[in-house]
């Protein structure tokens, strides 16, 4: 095995995509990971301009960046690395971290681009952000639920006290409905606490028809009698 064969074997074992291009931006060599990353075979990459791997936004600026670098030596990405977007053969765009190095071969300048696909990393970060939002929402829900439950405890206690102090018979059904509504609200608070993972779950068999009848007066008041 020659040194070149050994080098190619190492590059093809890498998980990052390696693409080598000449000073004019024409692709000279690629490794297996780069082909898989961009959904292309070696023949569709070698000899083609590096801009085929870029979305229009970056492709339109690439030639200008290279011309500026050739004229001034000003480096924007070479040797530093940058997060940007690349484009697969099917036109789909995906996030990558690109690091570019340069070297000379027989007096000819070469650029090597190392591409790392950030798709999974960004998905994990987005999932983490969503989990953090849910945790914050759960904490807020728990705080509101506890406060609201305290209000309902006072309301239920006063209504039950009124029922024992000789209310007019015509007012007793109103007081009973108010107690049932407050107790339904208390049940809702317990469900909110379960959602916020601050309450103790107590599985039980339920009859949907019974629940609907229990909440029917509240639903009628909020939805109107047109709903059945």
N, C-alpha and C positions, 0 to 999 in steps of 0.2 A: 504494500500500500504506500503510495506516495504521500508527501506532505499535503498536496492539494486534495487528495482523496480523503485524508484524515480530517482536513479542515471542513470539507463538504459533509462528512459524516457527523461532525460536531454541530454544524449549523442546522442540519436536518433533524437533529435530536432536540433542538431548542424549541420551547413552547412559544416564544415570541417570533414574529415575522421579521426576517432580514431581507432587505432589498438593496442591491447595489446598483447605482446609476452613474453614468459618466457626467462630465461637466455640462453637456447639453441637455441632460435630463432623460437620456435614453436608458432604459433598464438593461443592465448587463447580466445580473445574476439574482436569483431568488432562492429561498429555502422552502421546504415543504410546508412549514407553518404559515408562511405568507400566502402560498397558493390556497390553502384551506381557509384562511381568514378572509380572503377577498373572493372566494368562490371561483377561482380561475386556475387553469393549468399553466405549466411553465411556458408553453409555446405562446400563450396569449399575453404573456407578460414580457418576456425577454425580447428586446428589440423595440418595444413600444415605449412611448413617452410616459414618464412617471405620473403625469397629470390624469391618466385614465383611472387612477386610484383615488382621485380627489373629487369632492362635490364641486359644482360650478363655482361657488363662492371662493374656494381656495385655489381651484385651477386657474381662475382669472388673475389671481394675484401671484401665483408661483413664479411665472416668468419674470415679473417685475422684481420680486424678492431676489432671484438669482442674479439678475442684471445689476441690481444695487450692490449685492455682495461682491460680484466680480469687479465692479468699478471702485468700490470704497473699502471692501474688506469688513464692512459692518455686519456683525452676526446678530440675527434675531432668534434663531432656533438652534443653530449649529453648536453642539457642545453643551446645550442647556436643557433641551427637552420642552415639550409643550403638549397640553391636552387640546385636541381638535377632533375633527370628524373626517372619516374616510368613507369610501364608496365601494360597494361590492359590484360584481359583474351584473347582478340583477337590478342595480340601481338603488338598492337600499343603503341608507347611510347609518353609520354606527360610530360610537366614540372610541378614540384610541389615544394612547400616550405615545408620542413620536419623539425619538431621540436621534439626532443626525451627527455623524462623525465624518471626517474627511481624511484622505490619505492620497499618496501619489503612487502610480505604477508606471515605471519607465517614463517618468516625466508627464504622465497623463493623470489629471485629477479625477478622483473617484469619491463618491459620497455613499455612505452606508446608512440606511434608515432602519431603525429598530422599532417595530410597531407592537404595541401591547394593547390587546382588545380590552376595553373597559366596560363592556356591556354588562357582564355579571356584577362587577363591582358597583356600577351605578344602580343596578337593580337592588342590590343589598342595601345600599345607602338610602334609596327611596323607601324600601321596606322599613328600615330603621326609623326614618322620619315619620312614616305613618304610625309605627308603634309608639313613638314618642308623643304624637298627637293624640292617639287613643288613650295613652296613659294620662296626659294632661286633662283630656275630656272626662276620663273616669274620676280623677281627683276633684274636678269642678263639680261633676254630677253628685259625687258623694257628699260634698260640703253643702250643696243646695238641698239635697234630699234630707239630710239631718236637720237642717234649719226648718224646712217645710214640715217635716214630721212633728217637730216641736209645736208648730202652729196648730196642726191638726189635732194633736193631743189636747190642747187647750179647748179647741172648738168642740171636740167630742165630749170632753168632760163637762163643759157648760151645758151642752144640749141634753145630756143624760140627767144632769141636775135639774134642768127645767122640766123634764118629763116626770120627775118625782115631786114637783112642788105644786101640783094641781093646775095644770094648763087646761084651758077650755077644751072640751072634747073635739071641737072643730079644728083646733090647732095641733092635736096630737099626731095626726098623719103627716103634717108638715114637719114636725120635729123628728118623726121617725125617718122620713125621707132624707132629712138633713144629716142625721146620724149615719144612715146607710151610705150616703154620698161621701161623707168624710171618711168612713171606714174603707170605702173603695179607693179613695185618694191615698189612704195609708198603705193599702195593698200595692198601689202603683209605686209608692215610694220604695217599698221593699224590692219591687222588681228593678227599679232604678239602681238600688244599692247592689243587687246581683249583677247588673250590667257593669257597674263600676267595680265589681269584685270586692265589695266591702261588706257583703252580707253573707249569711250562711244559707246555702241552697237546701231546700227541703222538698224533694220530688214527691208528687202526689198525683193520683188519678183524678182527672177533672172531666166534667160533663160540659161541653161547649154550650149546650142549650141553656144550662143553668147560669153560666157566666153571661150569656147574652141577655137573658131576662133580668139579671142583676144590674147590668149596665144600661138596660133599655131606657129608663127615665132620663139618664144623663145624655144618652145619644139623641133621644128625641128633642131634648132642649137645645142641643147644639147643632143638629143636622136638620131639624124640621120634620114635620109629620108626613112630608111627601115621600120620605125614604121608608122602605119596608125591609 
